[in-house]
Amino acid sequence: MAASNLVELRPVSKPSRQAVRRGTRRSRALRRQAGIAMAIGGVALILMILSVCHLATGIQAVTHSALWEATALAIGIDAGFVAVELALLVVGERVRRQIMPFAKPTVYITLCGSALLNSYSFAGQADSYPMAAAGVAFGLAVPGLVYLFTQISGRLLRDVHSRH
């Protein structure tokens, strides 16, 4: 007697209309979330460009270096902390634990340096003490906003990616 090698296949059923609508709604919601994340990331990028210009001005004033050197350092400072923060958002838990002792001090140091030099550049244009104080406030706010917008955008995109 021969062994039977036939496997009974169940008929393939189409998903219900409700399931299709739910999937479409979810897909649209994720696309909207990704779009908002990209918009917030774009705002962070614009503020980072502003910050780089102010950092380069401040670095050049302090070090009397060439413009290209000051700009390269400014890009390294601002792009560096954004890249480190994004890395912390996308790596797994094991790698995050390994790089955290280096990542957090890097972010804090670059944020402080960026805030100081942005403040110097903003306040340097002021013609009175109240305006200088406002310049310092703007200088402190710019890198802080870049940091916060990067966090929000990165977390929104990570959530979209994790649900795909």
VMD Tcl script that draws the C-alpha trace (Angstrom):
set ca {
  {0.00 0.00 0.00}
  {1.42 3.37 -1.02}
  {1.52 6.31 1.36}
  {-0.62 9.23 0.36}
  {1.27 12.42 -0.31}
  {-1.75 14.55 -1.01}
  {-2.33 17.58 1.19}
  {-5.73 19.09 1.28}
  {-5.59 22.80 0.52}
  {-8.07 25.15 2.05}
  {-9.66 27.65 -0.28}
  {-8.07 31.07 -0.09}
  {-10.52 33.58 1.24}
  {-10.41 37.24 0.35}
  {-10.06 39.67 3.22}
  {-13.29 41.28 4.28}
  {-14.07 44.79 3.10}
  {-13.78 45.96 6.69}
  {-10.26 44.51 6.97}
  {-9.25 46.18 3.70}
  {-10.62 49.56 4.86}
  {-8.86 49.19 8.21}
  {-5.57 48.43 6.43}
  {-6.04 51.39 4.11}
  {-6.81 53.73 7.03}
  {-3.76 52.47 8.89}
  {-1.61 52.94 5.80}
  {-2.87 56.49 5.31}
  {-2.28 57.30 8.98}
  {1.29 56.00 8.76}
  {1.92 58.03 5.59}
  {0.59 61.14 7.34}
  {2.77 60.44 10.36}
  {5.82 59.98 8.14}
  {5.01 63.22 6.33}
  {4.73 65.13 9.60}
  {7.98 63.58 10.78}
  {9.70 64.70 7.60}
  {8.28 68.23 7.97}
  {9.53 68.45 11.55}
  {12.90 67.10 10.41}
  {12.95 69.79 7.72}
  {12.38 72.48 10.33}
  {15.23 71.01 12.37}
  {17.45 71.11 9.27}
  {16.64 74.77 8.58}
  {17.42 75.68 12.19}
  {20.62 73.64 11.98}
  {21.70 75.62 8.90}
  {21.05 78.85 10.81}
  {23.01 77.48 13.74}
  {25.93 76.46 11.51}
  {26.12 80.01 10.12}
  {26.14 81.49 13.63}
  {28.61 78.90 14.89}
  {30.97 79.64 12.03}
  {30.76 83.37 12.80}
  {31.43 82.74 16.49}
  {34.27 80.29 15.85}
  {35.88 82.68 13.40}
  {35.63 85.57 15.89}
  {37.15 83.52 18.71}
  {39.86 81.65 16.79}
  {40.58 84.03 13.88}
  {40.50 80.96 11.65}
  {39.65 80.89 7.96}
  {35.95 80.81 7.06}
  {36.16 77.29 5.65}
  {37.77 76.00 8.86}
  {35.16 77.67 11.05}
  {32.37 76.36 8.82}
  {33.76 72.81 8.88}
  {33.93 72.85 12.67}
  {30.43 74.34 12.90}
  {29.03 71.60 10.66}
  {30.85 68.98 12.71}
  {29.39 70.31 15.93}
  {25.76 70.57 14.85}
  {25.59 67.65 12.43}
  {27.53 65.57 14.94}
  {25.02 65.90 17.73}
  {22.08 65.34 15.39}
  {23.73 62.20 13.97}
  {24.49 60.83 17.44}
  {20.91 61.42 18.60}
  {19.52 59.73 15.50}
  {21.89 56.81 16.05}
  {20.55 56.40 19.58}
  {17.03 56.27 18.17}
  {17.68 53.58 15.56}
  {20.13 51.14 17.16}
  {19.10 48.12 19.16}
  {19.18 48.03 22.93}
  {22.54 46.18 23.16}
  {24.36 48.73 20.97}
  {22.59 51.62 22.69}
  {23.96 50.46 26.05}
  {27.46 50.22 24.55}
  {27.52 53.70 22.99}
  {25.51 55.57 25.63}
  {28.55 56.45 27.80}
  {30.04 58.23 24.79}
  {26.89 59.48 23.08}
  {25.28 61.46 25.88}
  {28.40 63.48 26.81}
  {28.96 64.14 23.11}
  {25.44 65.50 22.73}
  {25.64 67.63 25.88}
  {29.05 69.09 25.04}
  {28.09 69.92 21.46}
  {24.73 71.37 22.55}
  {26.43 73.62 25.11}
  {29.09 74.75 22.64}
  {26.47 75.40 20.00}
  {24.30 77.37 22.44}
  {27.24 79.49 23.61}
  {28.45 80.35 20.12}
  {24.92 80.94 18.82}
  {24.31 83.28 21.76}
  {27.58 85.08 21.07}
  {26.62 85.56 17.42}
  {23.05 86.69 18.13}
  {24.02 89.01 21.00}
  {26.95 90.46 19.07}
  {24.50 92.18 16.74}
  {22.59 93.87 19.58}
  {22.79 97.59 20.22}
  {21.51 97.51 23.83}
  {21.52 95.21 26.85}
  {17.87 94.17 26.49}
  {18.51 93.24 22.86}
  {21.68 91.38 23.86}
  {19.65 89.41 26.42}
  {17.13 88.56 23.71}
  {20.04 87.50 21.47}
  {21.34 85.19 24.18}
  {17.86 83.69 24.58}
  {17.65 83.07 20.82}
  {21.13 81.60 20.85}
  {20.18 79.15 23.59}
  {16.88 78.28 21.91}
  {18.20 77.37 18.46}
  {20.29 74.29 19.37}
  {17.65 73.26 21.90}
  {14.97 73.35 19.23}
  {17.18 71.43 16.79}
  {17.62 68.77 19.47}
  {13.90 68.57 20.30}
  {12.74 68.58 16.67}
  {15.28 65.85 15.87}
  {13.98 63.75 18.75}
  {10.35 64.16 17.74}
  {10.98 63.52 14.04}
  {13.19 60.52 14.70}
  {10.73 58.92 17.10}
  {7.82 59.45 14.70}
  {9.78 57.84 11.86}
  {10.96 54.97 14.06}
  {7.33 54.29 14.99}
  {6.28 54.30 11.32}
  {9.12 51.91 10.47}
  {8.31 49.57 13.36}
  {4.68 49.25 12.22}
  {5.54 48.34 8.60}
}
mol new
graphics top color blue
foreach p $ca { graphics top sphere $p radius 0.5 }
foreach p [lrange $ca 0 end-1] q [lrange $ca 1 end] { graphics top cylinder $p $q radius 0.2 }
display resetview
